[in-house]
Amino acid sequence: MKSLPEGVSRLTGLRHLDVSKNSLPTLCNGLGALPRLASLDAAHNPLLALPRALRGLRGLERLVLSHNWLSGA
């Protein structure tokens, strides 16, 4: 998968999302509209950066980003 489906932001009851081992260069801002999301696994993707919208995920307890291309810059 190279991108998340447009409708992912409408899954407001979603608690766990595993998009690991794909070809995602980015995560969509729509993830910030998932108030119940507690676990996001986006490991093993070519992610270069994270969307600012993830800051709004107050209920996020588990975030897995290993094996990506993220930098601290």
C-alpha positions in Angstrom: 0.0 0.0 0.0 1.4 3.4 -1.0 -1.2 5.6 0.7 -3.9 5.3 3.3 -7.5 5.3 1.9 -9.2 8.7 2.0 -12.0 7.5 4.2 -9.7 6.5 7.1 -10.6 9.7 8.9 -14.3 8.6 9.1 -13.4 5.6 11.2 -13.9 7.6 14.4 -14.3 4.5 16.6 -11.0 2.9 15.4 -8.8 2.0 18.3 -5.9 0.1 16.7 -4.4 0.7 13.3 -1.6 -1.4 11.8 -0.1 -0.1 8.6 3.3 -1.7 9.1 5.3 -3.3 6.3 3.9 -1.2 3.5 5.3 1.5 1.2 3.9 4.6 2.9 6.1 7.7 2.4 3.7 9.6 4.7 0.7 9.3 7.0 -2.3 11.3 6.2 -3.5 14.2 8.3 -6.9 12.4 8.6 -5.4 10.2 11.3 -5.7 13.2 13.6 -9.5 12.9 13.4 -9.5 9.5 15.1 -10.2 10.5 18.8 -10.2 6.9 20.0 -7.0 5.7 18.3 -4.9 4.1 21.1 -2.4 2.2 19.0 -0.7 3.0 15.7 1.9 0.7 14.2 3.6 2.2 11.1 6.9 0.3 11.3 8.8 -0.8 8.2 7.7 2.0 5.9 9.7 4.7 4.1 8.3 7.4 6.3 10.3 10.7 6.1 8.2 12.8 8.5 5.0 12.6 10.6 2.0 14.9 10.1 1.4 17.5 12.7 -2.2 16.1 13.1 -0.8 13.2 15.1 -0.3 15.7 18.0 -4.1 15.8 18.5 -4.2 12.1 19.3 -4.6 12.5 23.0 -5.6 8.8 23.6 -2.6 7.4 21.7 -0.8 5.0 24.0 1.3 3.0 21.6 3.2 4.4 18.6 5.6 2.1 16.7 7.8 3.8 14.0 10.8 1.6 13.9 12.5 0.9 10.6 11.5 4.1 8.8 13.5 6.9 7.3 12.6 9.5 9.9 15.3 12.0 11.0 15.5 14.2 14.0 16.0 17.3 11.9 
